[in-house]
């Protein structure tokens, strides 16, 4: 177990060489303290995408200062949408903000979605979920584990989360992962050679209540969490702990580790699931590739399970010219 805990500790500890970037003013600061800049993403009706700032605008023309082409004059009837976007500059190149800062592989961070932001997530093809920011401090999620044969039962889950920022680099959150399973139960009545089958749906509920603390910013952060399992209305007195870490390693990549620790009933030993992997991302989509490593009580040999998910971000785009 000590070896597993050392592995998890290595995952969580930041790498100083990855934590240094060169922002606009060319000074070195940790990735988690990156100065966010507001730019505009401009989409033309022919599909061209430009990034920069609006310098001036008349009824028929707009002067747009791009990141790489200088000043460009556009007719307003060429413009499809204007969208504000956040990011930072490194070595003169614009890096978009981490599009999925609110989660690791499965576990949530204490950072929340903003009002109107949302994402769709798919794990292992059959696990599908959607999360949406009802406000800047309340995120609602729901999902379904798809049963391809539609027999034996279906699984639904709900993931509401309230996030509370204490400062720019310290956030707290509370939430629950509420799971409902619907299975079919059959009973038979009759005698001799005559039987009648009766079918009814049986609903079972379970989940975890949790609280998280996240230290850092969207590009580099560590989360410490504690949760209590519950089932059929009864709450367990055995806590679960998780320690998670994320850092941007490139414009389109990030390293993530997510680690869970549970003390079995009776207090004997410790069961853990450790993980580490890579997130590949663009401004609106990402994919995670990782290994899950069971460890602790009852695990007598090393083995790892592959993990993969796909996430697509969505939200309203601003039309041009503004409506209303």
C-alpha positions as a printed NumPy array, in Angstrom:
array([[  0.   ,   0.   ,   0.   ],
       [  2.836,   2.401,   0.844],
       [  4.161,   2.046,  -2.686],
       [  0.719,   2.895,  -4.107],
       [  0.443,   5.924,  -1.832],
       [  3.875,   7.107,  -2.975],
       [  2.745,   6.771,  -6.592],
       [ -0.357,   8.853,  -5.865],
       [  1.779,  11.459,  -4.086],
       [  4.055,  11.717,  -7.115],
       [  1.029,  12.211,  -9.332],
       [ -0.315,  15.026,  -7.17 ],
       [  2.896,  16.985,  -6.638],
       [  3.28 ,  19.721,  -9.298],
       [  6.211,  19.607, -11.653],
       [  7.957,  22.946, -11.441],
       [  9.213,  22.688, -15.02 ],
       [  5.632,  22.385, -16.276],
       [  4.367,  25.138, -14.02 ],
       [  6.236,  27.966, -15.717],
       [  4.906,  29.912, -18.706],
       [  5.7  ,  33.136, -20.494],
       [  2.629,  35.381, -20.554],
       [  2.246,  38.692, -22.353],
       [  4.634,  40.608, -20.099],
       [  7.335,  37.887, -20.539],
       [  7.617,  37.275, -16.777],
       [  7.505,  33.734, -15.413],
       [  4.479,  32.81 , -13.31 ],
       [  2.856,  29.492, -12.347],
       [  0.342,  28.112, -14.828],
       [ -2.402,  28.346, -12.204],
       [ -1.889,  32.132, -12.035],
       [ -2.041,  32.784, -15.779],
       [ -3.405,  36.244, -16.636],
       [ -6.618,  35.676, -18.584],
       [ -7.19 ,  37.997, -21.554],
       [-10.472,  38.721, -23.288],
       [-10.447,  38.307, -27.055],
       [-13.131,  37.926, -29.708],
       [-13.719,  34.929, -31.924],
       [-15.19 ,  36.158, -35.205],
       [-16.793,  33.73 , -37.641],
       [-17.516,  34.782, -41.199],
       [-20.389,  33.371, -43.21 ],
       [-17.954,  31.55 , -45.512],
       [-16.59 ,  29.573, -42.531],
       [-13.436,  31.625, -41.894],
       [-12.558,  32.087, -38.203],
       [-10.522,  35.062, -36.947],
       [ -9.36 ,  35.832, -33.423],
       [ -8.581,  39.305, -32.138],
       [-10.304,  42.491, -31.027],
       [-12.778,  44.935, -32.566],
       [-11.025,  48.272, -33.191],
       [-13.953,  50.204, -34.663],
       [-17.272,  49.629, -36.348],
       [-19.666,  51.552, -38.569],
       [-22.999,  50.494, -39.974],
       [-21.385,  48.735, -42.938],
       [-17.776,  48.015, -41.949],
       [-15.716,  46.712, -39.027],
       [-11.999,  47.148, -38.395],
       [-10.794,  43.95 , -36.722],
       [ -7.27 ,  43.518, -35.297],
       [ -6.308,  39.859, -35.655],
       [ -3.663,  37.92 , -33.737],
       [ -1.676,  36.943, -36.829],
       [ -2.823,  39.019, -39.825],
       [ -2.837,  42.539, -38.421],
       [ -5.787,  44.866, -39.04 ],
       [ -8.498,  43.576, -41.366],
       [-11.473,  45.575, -42.682],
       [-14.642,  43.505, -43.052],
       [-18.102,  44.242, -44.351],
       [-20.647,  43.669, -41.586],
       [-22.781,  41.526, -43.888],
       [-19.855,  39.055, -44.074],
       [-19.928,  38.389, -40.302],
       [-21.915,  35.459, -38.921],
       [-21.123,  35.542, -35.174],
       [-18.973,  37.306, -32.591],
       [-18.06 ,  35.398, -29.433],
       [-15.986,  36.518, -26.466],
       [-13.34 ,  33.975, -25.497],
       [-10.727,  33.827, -22.754],
       [ -7.185,  32.574, -22.806],
       [ -3.572,  33.647, -22.433],
       [ -0.526,  34.156, -24.596],
       [  2.637,  32.063, -24.437],
       [  5.607,  32.887, -26.679],
       [  3.309,  35.007, -28.811],
       [  0.792,  32.201, -29.363],
       [ -2.762,  32.37 , -28.051],
       [ -3.733,  29.485, -25.753],
       [ -7.475,  29.023, -25.245],
       [ -8.745,  28.58 , -21.696],
       [ -9.091,  25.016, -20.412],
       [-12.57 ,  24.14 , -21.765],
       [-13.231,  21.439, -19.148],
       [-11.881,  22.922, -15.944],
       [-14.811,  21.641, -13.843],
       [-13.878,  17.941, -13.948],
       [-11.002,  15.488, -14.016],
       [-11.739,  12.031, -15.511],
       [-14.838,  11.298, -13.452],
       [-14.533,  13.364, -10.274],
       [-15.619,  17.013, -10.245],
       [-13.443,  19.892,  -9.19 ],
       [-14.845,  22.741,  -7.085],
       [-14.782,  25.014, -10.148],
       [-18.203,  25.493, -11.696],
       [-19.689,  26.072, -15.115],
       [-20.81 ,  29.594, -15.843],
       [-24.454,  30.312, -16.565],
       [-25.284,  29.044, -20.045],
       [-22.192,  26.818, -20.375],
       [-22.617,  23.089, -20.795],
       [-20.998,  19.906, -22.031],
       [-21.865,  16.406, -23.186],
       [-19.677,  13.535, -21.952],
       [-19.4  ,   9.951, -23.176],
       [-17.512,   7.256, -21.241],
       [-16.915,   3.796, -22.672],
       [-19.585,   4.416, -25.367],
       [-22.464,   3.356, -23.079],
       [-22.243,   6.014, -20.32 ],
       [-23.683,   9.349, -21.459],
       [-24.21 ,  12.549, -19.472],
       [-24.909,  16.257, -19.88 ],
       [-23.981,  19.062, -17.462],
       [-25.27 ,  22.638, -17.661],
       [-24.661,  25.83 , -15.703],
       [-28.027,  27.033, -14.4  ],
       [-26.144,  29.911, -12.768],
       [-22.516,  30.806, -12.079],
       [-22.754,  28.825,  -8.829],
       [-25.116,  25.943,  -9.658],
       [-24.321,  23.156, -12.119],
       [-26.877,  20.451, -12.912],
       [-25.946,  17.183, -14.556],
       [-27.823,  14.059, -15.592],
       [-26.915,  10.854, -17.389],
       [-27.865,   7.396, -18.484],
       [-25.968,   4.132, -18.701],
       [-27.221,   2.725, -21.993],
       [-28.212,  -0.933, -21.877],
       [-27.993,  -2.122, -25.49 ],
       [-30.24 ,  -5.165, -24.949],
       [-32.849,  -3.284, -22.874],
       [-33.169,  -6.169, -20.428],
       [-32.239,  -6.57 , -16.789],
       [-32.525,  -2.886, -15.972],
       [-31.464,   0.664, -16.711],
       [-29.281,   3.072, -14.75 ],
       [-29.856,   6.837, -14.473],
       [-27.84 ,   9.352, -12.473],
       [-28.013,  13.019, -11.446],
       [-25.072,  15.228, -10.443],
       [-26.071,  18.627,  -8.999],
       [-23.185,  20.75 ,  -7.667],
       [-22.999,  24.088,  -5.849],
       [-19.646,  25.871,  -6.159],
       [-18.524,  28.645,  -3.826],
       [-15.442,  30.715,  -4.769],
       [-13.537,  31.906,  -1.698],
       [-10.907,  33.683,  -3.803],
       [ -9.467,  33.568,  -7.31 ],
       [ -7.418,  30.498,  -6.356],
       [ -9.558,  28.78 ,  -3.719],
       [-12.952,  27.234,  -4.442],
       [-15.314,  25.043,  -2.445],
       [-18.181,  22.894,  -3.664],
       [-20.809,  20.508,  -2.337],
       [-22.867,  18.09 ,  -4.376],
       [-24.098,  14.581,  -4.862],
       [-23.942,  11.798,  -7.407],
       [-27.414,  10.253,  -7.196],
       [-27.879,   6.921,  -8.979],
       [-31.202,   5.228,  -9.706],
       [-31.497,   1.707, -11.082],
       [-34.729,   0.357, -12.515],
       [-34.874,  -3.424, -12.75 ],
       [-37.638,  -5.88 , -13.552],
       [-38.815,  -8.4  , -10.999],
       [-40.883, -11.433, -12.006],
       [-43.223, -13.518,  -9.867],
       [-45.143, -16.608, -10.845],
       [-48.493, -17.8  ,  -9.544],
       [-50.49 , -20.908, -10.33 ],
       [-50.39 , -24.633,  -9.79 ],
       [-49.914, -27.792, -11.782],
       [-49.043, -26.982, -15.361],
       [-50.691, -23.54 , -15.362],
       [-48.588, -20.562, -14.284],
       [-49.089, -16.838, -14.67 ],
       [-46.136, -14.47 , -14.85 ],
       [-46.352, -11.056, -13.219],
       [-43.839,  -8.313, -13.857],
       [-43.081,  -5.152, -11.89 ],
       [-40.393,  -2.492, -11.896],
       [-38.142,  -2.24 ,  -8.836],
       [-36.416,   1.107,  -8.171],
       [-33.203,   1.246,  -6.128],
       [-31.255,   4.39 ,  -5.213],
       [-27.67 ,   4.984,  -4.118],
       [-24.984,   7.598,  -4.424],
       [-22.412,   9.746,  -2.663],
       [-22.596,  13.1  ,  -0.878],
       [-19.351,  15.027,  -1.275],
       [-17.495,  18.22 ,  -0.516],
       [-14.475,  19.476,  -2.48 ],
       [-11.752,  22.077,  -2.07 ],
       [ -9.862,  23.136,  -5.202],
       [ -6.646,  25.126,  -5.009],
       [ -5.391,  26.806,  -8.172],
       [ -6.841,  28.088, -11.415],
       [ -8.34 ,  26.555, -14.56 ],
       [ -4.943,  25.644, -16.046],
       [ -3.4  ,  24.027, -12.949],
       [ -5.222,  22.907,  -9.822],
       [ -5.396,  20.317,  -7.07 ],
       [ -8.629,  19.079,  -5.498],
       [ -9.116,  17.414,  -2.119],
       [-12.509,  15.775,  -1.614],
       [-14.368,  13.708,   0.96 ],
       [-17.661,  11.882,   0.503],
       [-20.129,   9.575,   2.201],
       [-21.949,   6.791,   0.364],
       [-25.688,   6.302,   0.788],
       [-28.149,   3.662,  -0.336],
       [-31.937,   3.417,  -0.03 ],
       [-31.99 ,   6.463,   2.241],
       [-29.271,   5.241,   4.637],
       [-25.931,   7.047,   4.845],
       [-22.745,   5.08 ,   5.463],
       [-20.298,   6.145,   8.173],
       [-17.332,   5.04 ,   6.047],
       [-15.863,   8.024,   4.183],
       [-14.221,   8.047,   0.765],
       [-11.424,  10.455,  -0.129],
       [-10.151,  11.683,  -3.459],
       [ -7.072,  13.673,  -4.459],
       [ -6.922,  15.009,  -8.024],
       [ -4.492,  17.12 , -10.015],
       [ -4.545,  18.818, -13.454],
       [ -1.879,  20.823, -15.274],
       [ -1.699,  22.169, -18.844],
       [  1.321,  20.636, -20.549],
       [  0.726,  22.167, -23.979],
       [ -1.688,  24.285, -25.963],
       [ -3.866,  21.234, -26.622],
       [ -2.806,  18.842, -23.856],
       [ -3.061,  18.46 , -20.091],
       [ -1.885,  15.873, -17.572],
       [ -4.486,  14.579, -15.088],
       [ -4.412,  12.229, -12.144],
       [ -7.511,  11.195, -10.16 ],
       [ -7.145,   9.024,  -7.062],
       [ -9.799,   7.505,  -4.766],
       [ -9.255,   5.998,  -1.298],
       [-11.894,   4.062,   0.669],
       [-11.657,   2.331,   4.058],
       [-13.749,  -0.879,   3.919],
       [-16.321,  -1.541,   6.693],
       [-14.524,  -2.761,   9.797],
       [-11.604,  -0.386,   9.246],
       [ -9.193,  -3.037,   7.994],
       [ -6.84 ,  -1.872,   5.278],
       [ -7.439,   0.668,   2.56 ],
       [ -8.732,   0.231,  -0.978],
       [ -7.595,   2.684,  -3.626],
       [ -8.056,   3.384,  -7.32 ],
       [ -5.198,   5.424,  -8.761],
       [ -5.132,   6.912, -12.253],
       [ -3.057,   9.04 , -14.54 ],
       [ -3.411,  10.088, -18.141],
       [ -3.534,  12.701, -20.868],
       [ -6.269,  15.064, -22.011],
       [ -6.181,  16.126, -25.663],
       [ -8.379,  19.148, -26.318],
       [ -9.481,  21.987, -28.521],
       [-11.652,  24.948, -27.542],
       [-14.856,  22.884, -27.632],
       [-13.986,  19.183, -27.558],
       [-11.623,  16.946, -25.615],
       [-10.737,  13.284, -25.128],
       [ -9.154,  11.666, -22.075],
       [ -6.852,   8.647, -22.223],
       [ -5.79 ,   7.126, -18.905],
       [ -5.014,   3.998, -16.916],
       [ -6.946,   3.007, -13.779],
       [ -4.867,   1.106, -11.235],
       [ -6.67 ,  -0.738,  -8.378],
       [ -4.527,  -1.   ,  -5.254],
       [ -4.685,  -1.809,  -1.568],
       [ -6.683,  -4.463,   0.272],
       [ -7.306,  -7.616,  -1.746],
       [ -5.173,  -6.53 ,  -4.712],
       [ -2.245,  -8.936,  -4.855],
       [ -0.773,  -8.057,  -8.23 ],
       [ -0.383,  -5.008, -10.412],
       [ -2.799,  -4.473, -13.285],
       [ -4.246,  -1.469, -15.058],
       [ -7.543,  -0.82 , -16.827],
       [ -7.765,   1.544, -19.81 ],
       [-10.062,   4.541, -19.523],
       [-11.307,   6.777, -22.324],
       [-13.947,   9.465, -22.642],
       [-15.075,  12.111, -25.104],
       [-16.477,  15.529, -24.161],
       [-18.099,  18.228, -26.316],
       [-18.677,  21.712, -24.939],
       [-21.681,  23.772, -25.948],
       [-23.258,  27.135, -25.239],
       [-25.043,  29.939, -27.044],
       [-23.103,  31.858, -29.687],
       [-23.677,  35.563, -30.169],
       [-25.197,  36.391, -33.524],
       [-24.085,  39.442, -35.484],
       [-25.498,  41.967, -35.495],
       [-26.82 ,  41.499, -31.92 ],
       [-30.495,  40.628, -31.824],
       [-32.87 ,  42.624, -29.656]])
